[in-house]
Amino acid sequence: MRKSYILPRLILLAMAWAFFYFAFDPILKWGLIKGIEKGAKAKA
């Protein structure tokens, strides 16, 4: 296989892994807190 085929896919895979490893949990936690606050009309 050629590098021009494999390299972009590896980069995309690494970027997706990095997003889920570093950013997904804080974004999910923030979203849950904001949703609870809006639903309960209180500060969580």
Steps between C-alpha positions, in 0.01 A plus 500: 500500500608854438580759765254740338224252584603401851636826645179711476298219655746462786492874561119502500491203737752667734295821500179313580673308780648822643158668498330217686794452739552866596184699421195274498469445876523869598253598225258226608530601867443868416196413289348284772548772761346766275206271419434422866522868591256596225260216583500560875522880472776486761877509523658155494 
